[in-house]
Amino acid sequence: MKRLTLAVKVAETVMPKSSLDYIPNALLNITISRMIAIEGKTKTAILLSTLSEMIREGVDPENRGPVRIS
């Protein structure tokens, strides 16, 4: 997480300010595409649904650390 966060900060310094709002969505799309490639569509949907429910219930990975969803 720390290395990825650093990489995002570096990307923010070289990207035009008008593109910075797209970074979170791009990272999410890349992550989901890789999850589908590795886990398959059904398993990815289940994992994301579980994560969605956990977030709704108040889980905060920023403060708690990595969240186990499998």
N, C-alpha and C positions, 0 to 999 in steps of 0.2 A: 504494500500500500504506500509506504513512504517513497519508494522509487517511482511509482506511478504518479503520485502527487507531485513529485519534483519534475517529472517529465511534462506534466500538464502545465506547471508553472513556466517551464522553459518554452513550451509551445505558445503560451500566452504572450511571451515577450517577443516572439518572432511573427506572430499572426497580426493582421490588421485588427484594430479595435472593433471594426464593424463585424468581424467574424467570431469574436469571443463568445457570444451568446450561443453559438452552435456547438461548442466543445462538449458540454454535458450530453446533449442528444447524440452526437457522433460517437462518444465513448459507449453510451448505452447500446446503440445500434451495433457497434463492433462486438461488444460483449455478448449480446443476444445471438448474433450470427455465429459466433464461435461456440456458444452453448448448444445451439441447434446442430452444428456440425459434429460436436462431440457426443452430446446426450440424446439427440433426436428431438423432434418437435413435441411429442407428447410429454417426455420427461422435462423438457425445458418449460413447457406450459405449467406443469405441476409445480416445479421449483419456483417459478415466478409468482404463481398463485399463492403458494405458501409464504413467500417473502412479502407479498402484498398484505396478507392477513397479519403477519408479524408487525409490519410497519403500522397498520391500522390499530393494532393493540399497543403501540408505543415503543417498540424496539427501535433503538437509535444506534446504528453501527458507528457513527462518528464518535459517540461517547462510550459505547460498550465494547467496541472492537469488532472483529469479524463475527458474522452471524452464521451459525450452522443451519442450513435449510434442507439438508438431505438426510 
